[in-house]
């Protein structure tokens, strides 16, 4: 595959959108020191998934965003899009048969990077897998800096082997093997954790079973207690009802007796009133008779005086 075009916006020294076309053959980027030549290579590395900030000559990842200059204000986002052409070869995986593919990466300040393949959102892993085994990538021999050749010659055998494996397409399978081994190890660890969890669950299950038995016993005792309380309540109610009936009967008897006594008292009071009336009548009669007696005595006294005369 070949690099056809590079679109850079807000990345390092490229505040405004810049489009770099790479035609067939050798393309040279020339210019004075500080004009941004190295930033083009950084943009290529970055869009291919480079995560090492030091390699990108920064301290943190959002340092790649244009931070402003004397003549221009800073921006809040950086975006790089790389367009690749098959050039007689096949793209890897699901992209086989396509003639052209675009890879994009975008970042905002204090945010995560976003990746796109043909404008479709994807993961960093998808971008890495796309370049894996092609000899192209952020950490492969496709990008050779000044001094890299001597570093390759002087590199340790295992480092040179890594370059050769990547060029031969072996690194893709090796990476997949390592990923599979990591997954296998992770699965083993998960199984160990699962066994621990099973033991813990069994322990909890035993405890819960004991609690359930106690709860069942409590429920049974509570039911029996409720029945006993209900029986006692019914018995108490029956006894109280009988007492109430007896008291009600006695109350009725007392009411009858009270009524009889009231009638008797009323009769006595009526008789007493009659006696009082008769007494008054007799007293009046006595007073009348006494008056008559007084008058008779007075008449006799007068007559006696007349006779003496």
C-alpha positions in Angstrom: 0.0 0.0 0.0 1.1 3.6 -0.5 0.4 6.9 1.2 -1.8 9.0 -1.1 -2.7 12.0 1.0 -2.4 13.5 4.5 -4.8 16.0 5.9 -3.7 17.8 9.1 -5.9 20.2 11.1 -4.9 21.8 14.4 -2.0 19.4 14.9 1.1 21.0 16.3 2.2 23.8 14.0 -0.6 23.2 11.5 -3.4 25.5 12.9 -5.4 25.5 9.7 -6.2 22.6 7.5 -3.3 21.4 5.4 -3.5 18.8 2.7 -0.3 17.0 1.6 -0.5 14.9 -1.6 2.0 12.1 -2.0 2.4 11.2 -5.7 4.2 8.1 -7.0 7.9 8.0 -6.5 9.9 9.9 -3.9 8.4 12.9 -2.2 10.7 15.2 -0.3 9.6 17.8 2.3 12.1 20.6 2.5 12.2 23.8 4.4 14.1 25.8 7.0 14.5 24.6 10.6 11.4 25.0 12.6 9.0 25.2 9.7 7.2 21.9 10.7 8.8 19.2 8.7 9.1 16.8 11.6 5.5 17.6 12.6 4.5 15.9 9.3 6.2 12.7 10.4 4.7 13.1 13.9 1.3 13.4 12.3 1.8 10.2 10.4 2.9 8.4 13.6 0.1 9.8 15.6 -2.7 8.9 13.1 -1.3 5.3 13.0 -1.9 5.0 16.8 1.3 6.2 18.5 0.7 6.4 22.2 4.2 7.4 23.4 4.1 11.1 24.1 7.9 11.2 24.2 8.2 10.0 20.6 5.8 12.8 19.6 8.1 15.2 21.4 5.6 16.3 24.0 4.8 15.9 27.7 1.1 15.0 27.5 -1.0 13.8 24.6 -3.0 17.0 24.1 0.3 18.8 23.5 -0.2 17.8 19.9 -3.0 20.4 19.6 -2.0 23.8 18.2 -1.5 25.9 21.3 -1.3 29.3 19.6 1.4 31.6 18.5 2.1 35.4 18.2 0.0 35.6 15.1 -2.8 33.1 15.8 -4.9 31.8 18.7 -4.8 28.2 19.8 -7.5 25.7 18.9 -9.3 23.1 20.9 -9.0 20.1 18.6 -6.4 18.3 16.5 -7.3 15.9 13.6 -5.2 14.0 11.1 -6.5 11.8 8.3 -4.3 9.5 6.3 -5.5 8.2 2.9 -3.9 5.0 1.6 -4.2 3.3 -1.8 -3.9 -0.4 -2.4 -1.5 0.1 -5.4 -2.0 -3.4 -6.7 -2.1 -5.1 -3.3 -4.9 -6.1 -1.0 -5.7 -4.3 2.2 -5.9 -6.7 5.2 -9.0 -8.3 6.7 -12.4 -7.0 5.9 -10.9 -4.2 3.8 -9.6 -6.5 1.2 -10.7 -5.6 -2.3 -10.9 -1.8 -1.6 -8.8 0.5 -3.6 -8.6 3.3 -1.0 -8.9 3.6 2.7 -8.8 6.5 5.1 -7.6 6.4 8.7 -8.4 9.3 11.0 -7.6 10.3 14.6 -9.1 13.2 16.5 -8.4 14.6 20.0 -9.8 17.5 22.0 -8.2 19.1 25.0 -8.5 17.0 28.2 -10.2 14.3 26.1 -9.7 10.9 24.7 -8.6 10.2 21.2 -11.2 9.0 18.7 -10.3 6.8 15.8 -12.1 6.3 12.4 -11.6 3.9 9.5 -13.4 5.2 6.4 -15.2 7.7 8.6 -16.6 4.9 10.8 -15.7 5.1 14.5 -13.4 2.3 15.7 -11.0 1.3 18.4 -7.2 1.9 18.6 -6.9 -1.9 18.5 -8.7 -1.9 15.1 -6.2 0.6 13.7 -3.3 -1.4 15.1 -4.7 -4.7 13.6 -5.2 -3.0 10.3 -1.5 -2.1 10.1 -0.2 -5.3 11.7 1.8 -7.5 9.3 1.9 -4.8 6.6 5.2 -3.4 7.6 3.4 -0.1 8.2 2.7 1.2 11.6 3.6 3.7 14.3 6.5 1.5 15.6 7.8 -0.2 12.4 10.6 0.2 9.9 8.3 2.2 7.6 9.2 5.4 9.6 12.9 5.7 9.9 14.3 8.7 11.7 17.8 10.2 11.4 20.1 7.7 13.2 17.6 4.9 13.0 19.6 2.9 10.5 22.7 2.8 12.7 20.4 2.0 15.6 19.0 -0.9 13.6 22.5 -2.2 12.7 23.6 -1.9 16.3 20.4 -3.2 17.7 20.2 -6.4 19.8 19.3 -9.6 17.9 15.9 -9.7 19.4 15.1 -6.2 18.3 16.3 -6.9 14.7 14.2 -10.1 14.8 11.2 -8.0 15.7 11.7 -5.8 12.6 12.3 -8.8 10.4 9.1 -10.5 11.7 7.1 -7.4 11.1 8.4 -7.1 7.6 7.6 -10.8 6.9 4.1 -10.4 8.3 4.9 -12.8 11.2 4.4 -10.1 13.9 0.6 -10.1 13.2 0.3 -13.7 14.1 2.8 -13.4 16.9 0.8 -10.6 18.3 -2.4 -12.6 18.0 -0.7 -15.5 19.7 0.4 -13.2 22.5 -3.1 -11.8 22.8 -4.5 -15.4 22.8 -2.0 -16.3 25.6 -3.0 -13.2 27.5 -6.6 -14.1 27.2 -5.8 -17.7 28.2 -4.0 -16.5 31.3 -6.8 -14.0 32.0 -9.2 -16.9 31.6 -7.2 -19.0 34.1 -7.2 -16.1 36.5 -10.9 -15.7 36.0 -11.4 -19.4 36.7 -9.4 -19.2 39.8 -11.4 -16.2 40.9 -14.5 -18.0 39.9 -13.5 -21.0 42.1 -13.0 -18.6 44.9 -16.3 -17.0 44.3 -18.0 -20.5 44.1 -16.4 -21.3 47.5 -17.6 -18.0 48.9 -21.0 -18.6 47.4 -21.2 -22.1 48.9 -20.2 -20.7 52.3 -22.8 -18.0 51.9 -25.3 -20.6 50.8 -24.7 -22.7 53.8 -25.1 -19.7 56.0 -28.3 -18.7 54.1 -29.6 -22.3 54.5 -29.0 -22.2 58.2 -30.7 -18.8 58.3 -33.6 -20.2 56.2 -34.0 -23.1 58.6 -34.1 -20.6 61.5 -36.5 -18.5 59.6 -38.7 -21.5 59.0 -38.6 -22.4 62.7 -39.3 -18.8 63.6 -42.2 -18.9 61.1 -43.6 -22.1 62.6 -43.2 -20.8 66.2 -44.8 -17.6 65.1 -47.7 -19.5 63.5 -48.2 -21.6 66.7 -48.0 -18.5 68.8 -50.6 -16.8 66.7 -52.9 -19.8 66.9 -52.4 -19.9 70.7 -53.0 -16.2 71.0 -56.1 -16.6 68.9 -57.4 -19.5 71.0 -56.7 -17.6 74.2 -58.4 -14.6 72.8 -61.5 -16.6 71.8 -61.6 -18.3 75.2 -61.2 -14.9 76.9 -63.9 -13.5 74.6 -66.2 -16.4 75.4 -65.7 -16.0 79.2 -66.2 -12.2 79.0 -69.3 -12.7 76.8 -70.7 -15.1 79.4 -69.9 -12.7 82.2 -71.4 -9.9 80.2 -74.6 -11.9 79.7 -74.8 -12.7 83.4 -74.2 -9.1 84.3 -76.7 -8.0 81.8 -79.3 -10.4 83.3 -78.5 -9.1 86.8 -78.7 -5.6 85.5 -82.1 -6.3 84.1 -83.2 -7.9 87.4 -81.9 -4.9 89.3 -83.7 -2.6 86.9 -87.0 -4.5 87.5 -86.4 -4.3 91.3 -85.6 -0.6 91.0 -88.8 -0.1 89.0 -90.8 -2.1 91.7 -89.2 -0.1 94.5 -89.9 3.1 92.7 -93.5 2.1 92.3 -93.7 1.1 96.0 -92.1 4.4 97.1 -94.4 6.4 94.9 -97.4 4.5 96.4 -96.1 5.2 99.9 -95.5 8.8 99.0 -99.0 9.1 97.6 -100.4 7.5 100.9 -98.3 9.9 102.9 -99.7 12.9 100.9 -103.2 11.6 101.6 -102.4 11.4 105.4 -100.9 14.9 105.3 -104.0 16.1 103.6 -106.2 14.5 106.2 -104.1 15.9 109.0 -104.5 19.4 107.6 -108.2 18.8 107.3 -108.4 17.6 110.9 -106.3 20.5 112.1 -108.7 22.9 110.3 -111.6 21.1 111.8 -110.1 21.2 115.3 -109.3 24.9 114.8 -113.0 25.5 113.8 -114.3 23.5 116.7 -112.0 25.4 119.0 -113.3 28.7 117.6 -116.9 27.5 118.0 -116.0 26.4 121.6 -114.5 29.8 122.3 -117.5 31.5 120.9 -119.9 29.3 122.9 -117.9 29.9 126.1 -118.0 33.6 125.4 -121.8 33.5 124.9 -122.3 31.6 128.1 -120.1 34.1 130.0 -122.1 37.0 128.7 -125.4 35.3 129.6 -124.1 34.5 133.1 -123.2 38.2 133.6 -126.7 39.2 132.5 -128.3 36.8 134.9 -126.4 38.2 137.8 -127.6 41.6 137.0 
